[in-house]
Amino acid sequence: MHPELDKTIVGSSSPNVGRSSAKKQQAVVALSTRTSSAKVVGSAAGVTRETLYNWHHQLLNHAPLKPMKKKREEAPMDQQREALLE
């Protein structure tokens, strides 16, 4: 009857396919108690894992996670030692 509800939601550019609060809560509970990957749980809910984690953060009032900064490559120990001995 509503084929658009069977589509997987990907990112914010997808059409707004309505998901009830109860469906979101069920998906978040499944994510929290999962025995399989988040991708599998998301597929079962008809959304991507990213959307699933967004719902998780929204429903549990968590701040979105910031991406980790890349660490600078450190000089090899020999170069560090030489610099300290100078």
FENCORJO-V191759 format. One line per field, one symbol per residue. ss: DSSP state (H for helix, E for strand, C for the rest). phi: phi as a letter, one per 30 degrees, with the letter a starting at -180 (. if undefined). A space follows every 10 residues. Layout:
BEGIN
ss = ???
phi = ???
END
This chain:
BEGIN
ss = CCHHHHCCEC CCCCCCCCCC HHHHHHHHHH HHCCCCCHHH HHHHHCECHH HHHHHHHHHC CCCCCCCCCC CCCCCCHHHH HHHHHC
phi = .bdddddddb icddddcdbd eddddddddd ddcdcbdddd dddddibddd dddddedddc hcdddcdddd dddddeeddd dddddd
END
